């Protein structure tokens, strides 16, 4: 989780079980002087909680290939879905509801 809050395995499991959706944010970046700079112009959307879980039923880690794949989820905004593979970005999981 992006706020670095530690949850016990039991409380996180019950939070996941009680959730229908994961709130995720697409963070577009641009190249500047060979560095990826993050834009403030983010896109927040929801996906089914199952889409935000790994094979072990745990939430995906932020800014990984697995979480970044949520940018192409059918619920993602068109801008995120169409972001060029050559342009950097990352996706965070901001919460469950």
MOCORMO-V426875 format. One record per residue. N is the residue number from 1. RES is the residue in three letters. PSI is psi in whole degrees, -180 to 180 (NA if undefined). BURIAL is I if it has 9 or more other C-alpha atoms within 8 Angstrom, else O. D_LAST is the distance of its C-alpha to the last C-alpha in whole Angstrom. Layout:
{{N	RES	PSI	BURIAL	D_LAST} {N	RES	PSI	BURIAL	D_LAST}}
//
This chain:
{{1	UNK	144	I	14} {2	UNK	-19	O	16} {3	UNK	6	O	16} {4	UNK	19	O	18} {5	UNK	133	O	17} {6	UNK	130	O	18} {7	UNK	145	O	16} {8	UNK	155	O	18} {9	UNK	-38	O	18} {10	UNK	-45	O	17} {11	UNK	-37	O	14} {12	UNK	-41	I	12} {13	UNK	-43	I	13} {14	UNK	-32	O	12} {15	UNK	-42	I	9} {16	UNK	-45	I	9} {17	UNK	-34	O	10} {18	UNK	-1	O	8} {19	UNK	147	I	5} {20	UNK	-30	O	6} {21	UNK	153	I	5} {22	UNK	135	I	6} {23	UNK	121	I	8} {24	UNK	155	I	11} {25	UNK	131	I	14} {26	UNK	124	I	18} {27	UNK	96	I	21} {28	UNK	149	I	24} {29	UNK	159	I	27} {30	UNK	154	I	31} {31	UNK	133	I	34} {32	UNK	120	O	36} {33	UNK	45	O	39} {34	UNK	24	O	38} {35	UNK	144	O	35} {36	UNK	120	I	31} {37	UNK	133	O	30} {38	UNK	132	I	26} {39	UNK	153	I	26} {40	UNK	-8	O	24} {41	UNK	71	O	23} {42	UNK	168	I	20} {43	UNK	122	I	18} {44	UNK	138	O	14} {45	UNK	175	I	12} {46	UNK	151	I	9} {47	UNK	158	I	10} {48	UNK	141	I	10} {49	UNK	-34	I	9} {50	UNK	-31	O	12} {51	UNK	-20	O	14} {52	UNK	13	I	12} {53	UNK	147	I	14} {54	UNK	-175	O	18} {55	UNK	-19	O	20} {56	UNK	5	O	20} {57	UNK	16	O	16} {58	UNK	154	O	15} {59	UNK	141	O	13} {60	UNK	148	I	16} {61	UNK	145	I	18} {62	UNK	151	I	17} {63	UNK	46	I	21} {64	UNK	168	I	22} {65	UNK	-37	O	23} {66	UNK	-47	O	20} {67	UNK	-35	I	18} {68	UNK	-26	I	20} {69	UNK	-20	O	20} {70	UNK	-14	I	17} {71	UNK	-21	I	19} {72	UNK	4	I	21} {73	UNK	149	I	18} {74	UNK	-24	O	19} {75	UNK	-11	O	16} {76	UNK	147	I	17} {77	UNK	153	O	19} {78	UNK	-39	O	23} {79	UNK	-44	O	24} {80	UNK	-44	I	22} {81	UNK	-32	I	23} {82	UNK	5	O	26} {83	UNK	134	O	27} {84	UNK	140	O	30} {85	UNK	-21	O	30} {86	UNK	-11	O	32} {87	UNK	135	I	30} {88	UNK	154	I	28} {89	UNK	169	I	24} {90	UNK	161	I	21} {91	UNK	137	I	18} {92	UNK	152	I	15} {93	UNK	115	I	12} {94	UNK	-14	I	10} {95	UNK	178	O	7} {96	UNK	151	I	4} {97	UNK	NA	O	0}}
//
